Amino acid sequence: MEKIQNLLFKTFRRRAAPTLPFDVKLDMRGYNCPKPVISTKAALRKMQSGDTLLVLATDPSSEPDIKGLLARSGDKLLQSESADGEFHYWIKKS
């Protein structure tokens, strides 16, 4: 019963999560550390101030890596979500 409740919660949570608009999408699914954070840094460097980057990743270490990158760069994490082994980050270029 608990497994069913957890599955229902995950499904509801995934569907209920808002999806923000984005200007650039970076698909890093299947890549391991440090590739997602290095590619995120490179993508942000090419973007205009105010643009939003959507990063898709499967590497669990992408979460602390991207948060650390943003702490140094001054760019803003607008939203993040994770479900079924995928991590999504919406980042606004400062």
Phi, psi and chi 1 to 4 in degrees:
 res  aa     phi    psi   chi1   chi2   chi3   chi4
   1 MET       -  -41.1 -177.5   65.4  158.5      -
   2 GLU   -62.7  -39.4 -175.5  177.2  -31.0      -
   3 LYS   -62.1  -39.9  -72.9 -177.3  179.9 -179.1
   4 ILE   -65.6  -42.7  -67.3  171.5      -      -
   5 GLN   -62.7  -42.5  -72.6  175.4  -22.9      -
   6 ASN   -63.6  -41.5  -73.6  -21.2      -      -
   7 LEU   -63.9  -43.9  178.5   61.9      -      -
   8 LEU   -63.7  -40.1  -71.2  173.0      -      -
   9 PHE   -63.6  -45.6  175.5   74.0      -      -
  10 LYS   -62.2  -42.8  -74.7 -178.9 -177.5  177.7
  11 THR   -63.7  -46.4  -57.7      -      -      -
  12 PHE   -63.3  -44.5  175.8   76.0      -      -
  13 ARG   -61.2  -41.3 -176.6  172.9  162.3 -150.7
  14 ARG   -66.2  -43.2 -173.9  172.5 -154.2 -170.7
  15 ARG   -72.1  -30.8  -71.2 -176.6 -174.8  154.2
  16 ALA   -82.0  -17.5      -      -      -      -
  17 ALA   -67.2  130.9      -      -      -      -
  18 PRO   -70.0  146.9   23.2  -29.9      -      -
  19 THR  -110.2  120.2  -59.5      -      -      -
  20 LEU   -87.0  151.6  -61.9  175.9      -      -
  21 PRO   -69.0  156.8   21.0  -27.4      -      -
  22 PHE  -144.9  158.3   58.1   89.1      -      -
  23 ASP   -99.7  -35.5  -59.7  -66.2      -      -
  24 VAL  -132.7  137.3  178.2      -      -      -
  25 LYS  -115.5  130.2  179.8  175.8  165.4 -178.0
  26 LEU  -119.2  110.1  179.7   61.8      -      -
  27 ASP   -95.6  103.6 -170.8  -12.4      -      -
  28 MET  -110.5   20.0  -63.0  -51.8  -57.1      -
  29 ARG   -64.7  132.2  -67.7  176.0  -70.1 -171.4
  30 GLY    94.9  -10.3      -      -      -      -
  31 TYR   -98.5  144.6  -68.4   93.9      -      -
  32 ASN  -105.7  166.6  -67.5  -38.1      -      -
  33 CYS   -53.3  135.9 -178.5      -      -      -
  34 PRO  -100.8    8.1   36.7  -36.1      -      -
  35 LYS   -55.3  -46.3 -176.3   71.4  172.5  165.1
  36 PRO   -59.6  -43.4  -27.2   37.1      -      -
  37 VAL   -73.9  -35.5   73.1      -      -      -
  38 ILE   -66.0  -43.0  -70.3  171.3      -      -
  39 SER   -68.4  -35.5  -63.8      -      -      -
  40 THR   -63.4  -44.8  -61.5      -      -      -
  41 LYS   -60.8  -43.7 -177.4  177.8 -179.6  178.9
  42 ALA   -65.5  -40.8      -      -      -      -
  43 ALA   -65.0  -44.0      -      -      -      -
  44 LEU   -63.4  -35.6  -73.8  166.7      -      -
  45 ARG   -61.8  -32.7 -162.0  175.8  -54.7  130.1
  46 LYS   -86.1  -11.2  -64.6  176.2 -174.7  175.3
  47 MET   -88.3  159.8  -66.2  171.6   60.4      -
  48 GLN   -86.0  152.5  -60.6  -66.2  -42.0      -
  49 SER   -58.5  134.0  179.2      -      -      -
  50 GLY    94.5  -14.6      -      -      -      -
  51 ASP   -71.8  154.8  -74.6   -9.9      -      -
  52 THR  -114.8  132.0  -60.9      -      -      -
  53 LEU  -107.3  130.7  172.2   65.0      -      -
  54 LEU  -104.5  120.8  169.2   60.4      -      -
  55 VAL  -109.5  128.0 -179.7      -      -      -
  56 LEU  -109.0  129.1  -51.4  175.7      -      -
  57 ALA  -143.8  159.0      -      -      -      -
  58 THR  -119.0   -8.8   49.9      -      -      -
  59 ASP   -81.1  117.7 -178.5    9.7      -      -
  60 PRO   -59.1  -27.6  -19.1   27.8      -      -
  61 SER   -75.6   -5.0   67.5      -      -      -
  62 SER   -64.2  -30.8   66.0      -      -      -
  63 GLU   -62.1  -57.1 -175.9  174.6    5.8      -
  64 PRO   -67.5  -31.9   19.8  -28.9      -      -
  65 ASP   -64.9  -46.4  -69.4  -13.8      -      -
  66 ILE   -69.4  -39.6  -72.9  178.3      -      -
  67 LYS   -62.2  -39.0  -74.0 -177.8  179.0  179.0
  68 GLY   -65.7  -42.2      -      -      -      -
  69 LEU   -58.9  -46.1  168.4   66.8      -      -
  70 LEU   -67.6  -33.2  -60.9 -179.6      -      -
  71 ALA   -63.5  -34.1      -      -      -      -
  72 ARG   -83.6  -35.5  -67.6 -174.4  -58.9  -84.1
  73 SER   -85.2  -25.7   71.3      -      -      -
  74 GLY    87.6   -2.1      -      -      -      -
  75 ASP   -72.2  161.0  -60.4  -47.7      -      -
  76 LYS  -114.5  131.6 -177.3  178.4  178.7 -176.7
  77 LEU   -81.5  110.7 -178.6   63.1      -      -
  78 LEU   -78.9  -40.1  -61.6  174.9      -      -
  79 GLN  -162.3  149.3  178.3 -179.8  -38.0      -
  80 SER  -141.3  149.8   65.7      -      -      -
  81 GLU  -149.8  155.3   60.5 -176.8   43.5      -
  82 SER  -141.1  141.2   63.1      -      -      -
  83 ALA  -163.7  139.8      -      -      -      -
  84 ASP    52.8   39.5  -58.5  -33.6      -      -
  85 GLY    79.2    8.8      -      -      -      -
  86 GLU  -114.3  145.8  -82.0 -164.3   21.7      -
  87 PHE  -123.6  130.4  -56.3   88.8      -      -
  88 HIS  -121.8  133.1  -59.8  177.9      -      -
  89 TYR  -129.8  128.7  -51.1   96.8      -      -
  90 TRP  -105.3  118.0  -76.0  -98.1      -      -
  91 ILE  -121.4  129.8  -57.8  167.7      -      -
  92 LYS   -98.6  125.0 -173.4  169.8 -171.0  167.8
  93 LYS   -70.5  129.3  170.2   74.1  174.0  171.2
  94 SER   -79.5      -   59.4      -      -      -
